Amino acid sequence: MLHLIFQSPIETAILERVAVGDVLVFLENAALRVLKNSSLSAKLTQQLAANRLCVLSDDMAARGISAGELVSGIEVIDYAELVELTVQHPLIQSWS
């Protein structure tokens, strides 16, 4: 399943509902929650053991976030890669 996370702040309950192998994409203001210094950084680091976590590059740019500020292991993707993920995962859950 593909999870599109727009919600900020992100509730840990969302992360607890994700199955092993699911992909999470952080969009819009949720991009601010995947920073190394965020309150979720430890939880996101744990989540990387079971899931692929991504953030949209355009949302990072709009918020002045550099790749070096992200929790280590979170992938930066562009719109083409986001579209590819939607093709690969017919089941999509949006969290807003």
C-alpha distances in whole Angstrom, upper triangle without the diagonal:
4,6,10,13,16,18,21,22,18,19,18,17,13,13,14,11,8,8,10,8,5,6,9,11,14,16,20,21,19,20,23,21,20,24,25,28,25,25,21,22,23,20,18,20,19,15,15,16,13,10,11,12,14,16,18,21,23,22,23,26,27,27,29,27,27,25,27,27,23,22,22,19,17,17,19,17,19,18,18,16,13,14,13,10,9,11,9,6,7,5,6,7,11,13,16
4,7,10,13,15,18,19,16,17,17,16,13,12,14,12,9,10,11,9,6,5,6,8,11,13,16,18,15,16,20,18,17,21,23,25,23,23,20,20,22,19,16,18,18,14,15,16,14,10,10,10,11,13,14,18,19,18,20,23,23,23,26,23,24,22,25,24,20,20,20,18,15,15,16,14,16,15,15,13,10,11,11,7,7,10,9,6,8,6,5,6,8,11,14
4,6,10,11,14,16,12,14,14,13,9,10,12,10,8,10,12,11,7,6,5,6,8,10,14,15,12,14,17,15,15,18,21,23,20,20,17,18,19,16,14,17,17,13,14,16,14,11,10,10,10,12,13,17,18,16,18,21,21,21,24,21,23,21,23,22,19,18,20,17,14,14,15,14,16,15,17,14,11,13,14,10,10,13,12,10,11,9,6,5,6,7,11
4,6,9,12,14,12,14,15,15,11,12,15,13,11,14,16,15,11,9,6,5,6,7,10,12,10,11,14,14,14,17,20,22,19,20,17,18,20,18,15,18,19,15,16,19,17,13,12,10,10,10,10,14,15,13,15,18,18,18,21,19,21,19,22,21,18,18,20,18,14,14,14,13,14,13,15,13,10,12,13,10,10,14,14,11,13,11,7,6,5,6,8
4,6,8,10,8,10,12,12,9,10,13,12,12,15,17,16,13,10,7,6,5,6,8,9,7,9,11,10,11,15,18,19,16,16,14,16,18,15,13,17,17,14,15,19,17,14,13,11,10,9,11,14,15,12,14,17,17,16,19,17,19,18,21,19,16,16,19,17,14,14,14,14,15,15,18,16,13,15,17,14,14,17,17,15,16,14,11,8,6,5,6
4,7,9,8,11,14,14,11,13,16,16,15,18,20,20,16,14,11,9,6,5,6,6,5,8,10,10,12,15,18,19,16,17,15,17,20,18,16,19,20,18,19,22,21,18,16,13,12,11,11,14,14,11,13,16,14,14,17,16,19,19,21,19,17,18,20,20,16,16,16,15,16,15,18,17,14,16,19,16,16,19,20,18,19,17,13,11,8,6,5
4,6,5,8,11,12,10,12,15,15,15,19,21,21,18,16,12,11,9,8,8,7,6,9,10,9,12,15,18,18,14,15,13,16,18,16,15,19,20,17,19,22,21,18,18,15,15,13,14,17,17,13,15,18,16,15,18,17,20,20,22,19,17,18,21,21,17,18,18,18,19,19,22,21,17,20,22,19,19,23,23,20,21,19,15,12,9,6,5
3,5,8,11,13,11,13,16,17,17,21,23,23,20,18,14,13,10,10,9,6,5,8,8,7,10,13,16,15,12,12,11,14,17,15,14,18,19,18,19,23,22,20,19,16,15,13,15,17,17,13,14,17,15,13,16,15,19,19,21,17,16,16,20,20,17,19,18,19,20,20,24,22,20,22,24,22,22,25,26,23,25,22,19,16,13,10,8
4,6,9,11,11,12,15,16,17,21,22,23,20,19,15,15,11,12,11,8,7,10,9,7,11,12,15,14,10,10,10,13,15,14,14,17,18,17,19,22,22,20,20,16,17,15,17,19,19,15,16,19,18,15,18,17,20,20,21,18,16,16,20,20,18,20,20,21,22,23,26,24,22,25,26,24,24,27,27,25,26,24,20,17,15,11,10
4,6,8,7,8,11,12,13,17,19,20,17,16,12,12,10,11,12,10,7,10,10,7,10,12,15,14,11,10,8,12,14,11,11,15,15,14,16,19,18,16,17,14,14,14,16,19,19,16,16,20,19,17,19,18,20,20,21,18,15,15,18,18,16,18,18,20,21,22,25,23,20,23,24,21,21,25,24,22,23,21,17,14,12,9,9
4,5,6,7,9,11,12,16,18,20,17,17,14,15,13,15,15,13,11,14,13,10,13,15,17,16,13,11,9,13,14,11,12,15,15,14,17,19,18,17,18,16,17,17,19,22,23,19,20,23,23,20,23,21,23,23,24,21,18,17,20,20,18,20,21,23,25,25,27,25,22,25,26,23,23,27,26,23,24,21,18,15,14,10,11
4,5,5,6,9,10,14,16,18,16,16,13,15,14,16,18,16,13,15,15,11,13,15,16,16,13,10,8,11,11,8,10,13,12,11,14,16,15,15,16,15,17,17,20,23,24,21,21,25,25,22,25,22,24,23,23,21,18,16,19,19,17,20,21,23,25,26,28,26,23,26,27,23,23,27,26,23,24,21,19,16,15,12,14
4,5,5,6,9,12,15,17,15,16,14,16,15,18,19,18,15,17,18,14,16,19,20,20,16,14,12,15,15,11,13,16,14,13,16,18,16,15,18,16,18,19,22,25,26,23,24,27,27,25,27,25,27,26,27,24,21,19,22,21,19,22,24,24,27,27,29,26,24,26,27,23,23,26,25,22,23,19,17,14,14,11,13
4,5,5,7,11,13,15,12,13,10,12,12,14,16,16,12,15,16,13,14,17,19,20,16,15,12,15,15,12,12,15,14,12,15,16,15,13,15,13,15,16,19,22,23,20,21,25,24,23,25,23,25,24,25,23,19,18,20,19,17,19,21,21,23,23,25,23,20,22,23,19,19,22,21,18,19,16,14,11,10,8,11
4,5,5,9,11,13,11,11,9,12,12,15,17,17,13,15,16,12,13,16,17,18,15,14,10,12,12,8,8,12,10,8,11,13,11,10,12,11,14,15,18,21,23,20,21,24,25,23,25,22,23,22,23,21,17,15,17,16,15,17,19,20,22,23,25,22,20,22,22,19,19,22,21,18,20,17,15,12,13,11,14
4,6,8,10,13,12,13,12,15,16,19,21,20,17,19,19,16,16,19,20,21,18,16,13,15,14,10,11,14,11,9,13,14,12,12,14,14,17,19,22,25,27,24,24,28,28,27,29,26,27,25,26,24,21,18,20,19,18,20,22,23,26,26,28,25,23,25,25,21,22,24,22,19,21,18,16,14,15,13,16
4,7,10,12,10,12,11,14,15,18,21,20,17,19,21,18,18,21,22,23,20,19,15,18,17,13,13,16,14,11,14,15,12,12,14,14,17,19,21,25,26,24,25,29,29,27,30,27,28,27,28,26,22,20,22,20,19,21,23,23,25,25,26,24,21,23,23,19,19,22,20,17,18,14,13,11,12,11,15
4,7,9,6,9,9,12,14,17,20,20,16,18,20,17,16,20,21,23,20,19,15,17,16,13,12,14,13,9,12,12,9,8,11,11,14,16,19,23,24,22,23,27,27,26,28,25,26,24,26,24,20,18,20,17,16,18,20,20,22,23,24,21,18,20,20,16,17,19,17,14,16,13,12,10,12,12,15
4,6,6,9,10,14,16,19,23,23,20,21,23,20,19,22,23,25,23,22,18,19,18,15,14,16,13,10,12,12,8,8,11,13,16,19,21,25,27,25,26,29,30,29,31,28,28,26,27,26,22,20,21,18,17,19,21,21,24,24,24,21,19,21,20,16,17,19,16,13,15,12,13,12,15,15,19
4,6,9,11,15,17,21,24,25,21,22,24,21,19,22,23,25,23,22,18,19,18,15,14,14,12,9,10,9,5,6,9,12,15,18,21,24,27,26,26,29,30,30,31,28,28,25,26,25,22,19,19,16,16,17,20,21,23,24,24,21,20,21,20,16,18,19,16,14,16,14,15,15,17,18,21
4,7,10,13,16,19,23,24,20,21,23,21,19,22,23,25,24,23,20,19,19,16,14,15,13,10,10,9,6,5,7,10,13,17,19,22,25,24,24,27,29,28,30,27,26,23,25,25,21,19,18,15,15,15,18,18,21,21,21,17,17,18,16,13,15,16,13,11,14,13,13,14,17,18,21
4,7,10,13,16,20,21,17,18,21,19,17,20,22,24,22,22,18,18,19,16,13,15,14,10,10,11,8,6,7,9,11,14,17,20,22,21,22,25,26,26,27,25,25,22,24,23,20,18,18,15,14,14,17,16,19,19,19,16,14,16,15,11,12,14,11,9,12,10,10,11,13,14,18
4,7,10,13,17,18,15,15,18,16,14,18,19,22,20,21,17,17,18,15,12,14,14,10,10,12,9,6,5,6,8,11,13,16,19,18,18,22,23,22,24,21,21,19,21,21,17,16,16,13,11,11,13,12,15,15,16,12,11,13,12,8,10,13,10,9,12,11,10,10,12,13,16
4,7,10,13,14,11,12,14,13,11,15,17,19,17,18,14,15,16,13,11,13,13,10,10,13,11,7,6,5,6,8,11,14,16,15,15,19,20,19,21,18,19,17,19,18,15,14,15,13,10,10,12,12,14,14,16,13,11,13,13,10,11,14,13,11,14,12,10,10,10,10,13
4,6,10,12,9,9,12,12,10,14,16,19,17,18,15,15,17,15,12,15,16,13,12,16,14,11,8,6,5,5,7,11,13,11,12,15,16,16,18,16,17,15,18,17,13,14,15,13,10,9,9,9,11,11,13,11,8,11,12,9,11,14,14,12,15,14,11,10,10,10,12
4,7,8,5,5,9,8,8,11,14,16,14,15,13,13,16,14,12,14,16,13,14,17,16,13,11,8,6,5,7,10,11,9,10,13,14,13,15,13,15,14,16,15,12,12,15,14,10,10,10,10,12,12,15,13,11,14,15,13,14,17,17,16,18,17,13,12,10,10,11
4,6,5,6,9,10,10,13,17,18,16,17,16,16,19,18,15,18,20,17,17,21,20,17,14,11,9,6,6,9,9,6,9,12,11,11,14,13,15,15,18,16,14,15,17,17,13,12,11,11,11,11,14,13,10,13,16,14,14,18,18,17,19,18,14,13,10,10,10
4,5,6,8,10,12,14,17,18,16,18,17,18,21,20,17,20,23,20,20,24,23,20,18,15,12,9,8,10,9,5,8,10,9,9,12,12,15,16,18,16,15,17,19,19,16,15,13,13,13,13,16,16,13,16,19,17,17,21,22,20,22,21,17,16,12,12,10
4,5,6,8,10,12,15,15,13,15,14,16,19,18,16,19,21,20,20,24,24,21,19,15,14,11,11,12,11,8,9,12,10,8,12,11,15,16,18,15,14,16,19,19,16,16,15,16,16,16,20,19,17,19,22,20,20,24,24,23,24,23,19,17,14,12,10
4,5,5,7,10,13,14,11,13,11,13,16,15,13,16,18,16,17,20,20,17,16,12,11,9,10,12,12,9,10,13,12,11,13,12,15,15,17,14,12,13,16,16,13,14,13,14,16,16,19,18,15,18,20,18,18,22,22,21,22,21,17,15,12,10,9
4,5,6,8,11,13,11,13,12,12,16,15,12,15,18,16,16,20,20,17,15,11,9,6,8,9,10,7,6,10,10,8,10,8,11,11,13,11,9,11,14,14,11,12,10,12,13,14,18,16,14,18,19,18,19,22,22,21,23,22,19,17,15,13,13
4,6,6,10,10,8,11,10,11,15,15,13,15,18,17,17,21,22,19,18,14,12,10,11,12,12,9,8,11,11,8,10,8,11,12,13,10,9,11,14,16,13,14,13,15,17,18,21,20,18,22,23,21,22,26,26,25,27,25,22,20,17,15,14
4,6,9,9,6,8,7,8,12,11,9,12,15,14,15,18,19,17,16,12,12,10,13,14,15,12,11,14,14,12,13,11,13,13,14,11,9,9,13,14,12,14,14,16,18,20,23,21,19,22,23,21,22,26,25,24,26,24,21,18,16,14,14
4,7,8,7,9,7,7,10,10,7,10,13,12,12,15,16,14,13,9,9,8,11,12,14,12,10,14,15,12,13,10,11,10,11,8,6,6,9,10,8,10,11,14,16,18,21,18,17,21,22,19,21,24,23,22,25,23,20,19,17,15,16
4,5,5,9,8,7,11,12,10,11,14,14,14,17,19,17,16,12,12,11,13,13,15,13,10,13,15,12,12,8,9,9,9,6,4,5,9,11,10,12,12,15,18,20,23,21,20,24,24,22,24,27,27,26,28,27,24,22,21,19,19
4,6,9,8,6,9,11,10,10,13,14,14,17,19,18,17,14,14,13,16,16,19,17,14,17,18,15,14,11,11,10,9,6,5,5,8,11,10,13,14,18,21,23,26,23,23,26,27,25,27,30,29,28,31,29,27,25,24,22,22
4,7,8,7,9,12,11,12,15,16,17,19,21,20,20,17,17,16,19,19,20,18,15,18,19,15,15,12,13,13,11,8,8,8,11,14,14,17,17,21,23,26,28,26,25,29,30,27,29,32,31,30,33,31,28,26,25,22,22
4,5,5,9,10,10,11,14,15,16,19,20,19,19,15,16,15,17,18,20,17,15,18,18,15,15,13,14,14,14,10,9,9,12,15,14,17,17,20,23,25,27,25,24,27,28,26,27,31,30,28,31,29,26,23,22,19,19
4,6,8,8,10,12,13,14,16,18,20,19,19,16,18,17,20,21,23,19,18,21,21,18,19,16,18,18,17,14,13,11,15,17,16,19,20,23,25,27,30,27,26,29,30,27,28,32,31,29,31,29,26,23,22,19,19
4,6,5,6,9,10,10,12,15,16,15,16,13,15,15,18,20,21,18,17,21,21,18,19,16,18,17,16,13,11,9,13,14,13,16,18,20,23,25,27,24,23,26,27,24,25,28,27,25,28,25,23,20,19,16,17
4,6,5,6,9,10,11,13,15,15,15,12,14,14,17,19,21,18,16,20,21,18,18,15,16,14,14,11,9,6,9,11,11,14,16,19,22,24,26,24,23,26,26,24,26,29,27,26,28,26,24,22,21,19,20
4,5,5,6,9,10,12,14,14,15,14,16,17,20,22,24,22,20,24,25,22,22,19,19,17,16,14,12,9,11,12,13,16,19,22,25,27,29,26,25,28,28,25,27,30,28,27,29,27,25,23,23,21,22
4,5,5,6,9,11,12,12,13,12,15,16,20,22,24,21,20,24,25,22,23,20,20,19,18,16,13,10,12,13,12,16,18,21,24,26,28,25,23,26,26,23,25,28,26,24,26,24,22,20,20,18,19
4,5,5,6,9,10,10,10,8,11,12,16,18,21,18,17,21,22,20,21,17,18,15,16,14,10,7,9,9,9,12,15,17,20,22,24,21,20,23,23,20,22,25,23,21,24,22,20,18,18,16,18
4,5,5,7,10,10,11,10,12,14,18,19,22,21,19,22,24,22,22,18,18,15,15,14,11,7,7,8,9,12,15,18,22,24,25,22,21,25,24,21,24,26,24,23,26,24,23,21,21,20,22
4,5,6,8,9,11,11,14,17,20,22,25,23,22,26,27,25,25,22,22,19,19,17,14,11,11,11,12,15,18,20,24,26,27,24,23,26,25,22,24,27,24,23,26,24,22,21,22,20,23
4,5,6,6,8,8,12,14,18,20,23,21,20,24,25,24,25,21,21,18,19,18,14,11,12,10,10,13,16,18,21,23,24,21,20,23,22,19,21,23,21,19,22,20,18,17,18,17,20
4,5,5,6,7,10,13,17,19,22,21,19,23,25,23,24,20,19,16,17,16,13,10,9,7,8,10,14,16,20,22,22,19,18,21,20,17,20,22,19,18,22,20,19,19,19,19,21
4,6,8,10,14,17,20,22,25,24,23,27,28,27,27,24,23,20,20,20,16,13,12,10,11,14,17,19,23,25,25,21,21,24,22,19,22,23,20,20,23,21,21,20,22,21,24
4,7,10,13,17,20,22,25,24,24,27,29,27,28,25,24,21,22,22,18,15,15,12,12,14,18,19,22,24,24,20,20,22,20,17,19,21,18,17,20,18,18,18,19,19,23
4,6,10,13,16,19,22,21,20,24,25,24,26,22,22,19,20,20,16,14,13,10,10,11,15,15,19,20,20,17,16,18,17,14,16,18,15,14,17,16,15,15,16,17,20
4,7,10,13,16,19,18,18,21,23,22,23,20,19,16,18,18,14,13,12,9,8,8,11,12,15,17,17,13,13,16,14,11,14,16,13,13,16,16,14,15,16,17,19
4,7,10,13,16,15,14,18,19,18,19,16,16,13,15,15,11,10,10,8,5,6,9,10,13,15,16,13,12,15,15,12,14,17,15,14,18,16,15,14,15,15,17
4,7,9,12,11,11,14,16,16,17,14,14,11,14,14,10,11,11,9,5,5,6,6,10,12,13,10,9,13,13,10,13,16,15,14,17,17,15,15,14,15,16
4,6,9,8,8,11,12,12,13,11,11,10,13,12,9,11,12,11,7,6,5,6,8,10,13,11,9,13,14,12,14,17,17,17,19,19,16,16,14,14,15
4,6,5,6,9,10,11,13,11,12,11,14,14,12,14,15,14,10,9,6,5,6,7,10,9,8,11,13,12,13,16,17,17,19,19,16,16,15,15,16
4,5,5,6,9,10,10,9,9,9,13,13,12,14,15,15,11,9,6,6,5,8,11,10,10,13,15,15,16,19,20,20,23,23,20,20,18,19,19
4,5,5,6,9,10,10,11,12,15,15,14,17,19,18,15,13,9,9,7,8,12,12,11,14,16,16,17,20,21,22,23,24,21,21,18,19,18
4,5,5,6,9,8,11,12,15,14,13,16,18,18,14,13,10,10,9,10,14,14,12,15,18,17,18,21,22,21,23,23,20,19,16,16,15
4,5,5,6,5,7,8,11,10,10,13,15,15,12,12,9,10,10,12,16,15,14,17,19,18,20,23,23,23,26,25,22,21,19,18,18
4,5,5,6,7,10,13,12,13,16,18,18,15,14,11,12,11,13,16,16,16,19,21,21,22,25,26,26,28,28,25,24,22,21,20
4,6,8,10,13,16,14,15,18,20,21,18,17,14,14,13,14,18,18,17,20,22,22,22,25,27,27,28,28,25,24,21,20,19
4,6,9,12,14,12,13,16,19,20,17,17,14,15,15,16,20,20,19,22,24,23,24,27,28,27,29,29,25,24,21,20,18
4,7,10,12,10,12,15,18,19,17,17,14,16,16,18,21,21,20,23,25,24,26,29,29,29,32,31,28,27,24,23,22
4,7,8,7,8,12,14,15,13,13,11,14,14,17,20,19,19,22,23,22,24,27,27,27,30,29,26,25,23,22,21
4,5,6,7,11,12,14,12,12,10,13,14,17,20,19,19,22,23,22,25,27,27,28,30,30,27,27,25,24,24
4,5,6,9,9,10,9,9,7,11,13,16,18,17,17,21,21,20,23,25,25,25,28,28,26,25,24,23,24
4,6,8,8,11,10,11,11,14,17,20,22,20,21,24,25,24,26,29,28,28,31,31,28,28,27,26,26
4,7,9,11,10,12,12,15,17,20,23,21,21,25,25,24,26,29,28,28,31,30,27,26,25,23,23
4,6,8,7,9,9,13,16,19,21,18,18,22,22,21,23,26,25,25,28,27,24,23,22,20,21
4,6,6,9,11,15,18,21,22,20,19,23,23,21,23,26,25,24,27,26,24,23,22,20,21
4,6,9,11,14,18,21,22,19,20,23,23,21,24,26,24,24,28,27,25,24,24,23,24
4,6,9,12,16,19,20,17,17,21,20,18,21,23,21,21,24,24,22,22,22,22,23
4,7,10,13,16,17,14,14,18,17,15,18,21,19,19,22,21,19,19,19,18,20
4,6,10,13,14,11,11,15,14,13,16,18,17,17,21,21,19,19,19,19,21
4,7,10,12,9,10,14,14,13,16,18,18,18,21,21,19,20,19,19,20
4,7,8,6,7,10,10,10,13,15,15,16,19,19,17,18,17,19,20
4,6,5,6,9,10,11,13,15,15,17,19,20,18,19,18,19,20
4,5,5,6,9,10,11,12,14,15,17,18,16,18,16,18,19
4,5,5,6,9,10,11,12,14,16,18,17,19,18,21,22
4,5,5,6,9,10,10,12,15,16,15,17,17,19,21
4,5,5,6,9,10,11,13,14,12,14,13,16,17
4,5,5,6,9,10,11,13,12,15,14,17,19
4,5,5,6,9,11,13,13,16,16,19,21
4,5,5,6,9,10,10,12,14,16,19
4,5,5,6,8,7,11,12,15,17
4,6,6,10,10,14,15,19,21
4,6,9,10,14,16,19,22
4,5,7,10,13,16,19
4,6,10,13,16,19
4,7,10,13,16
4,7,10,13
4,7,10
4,6
4
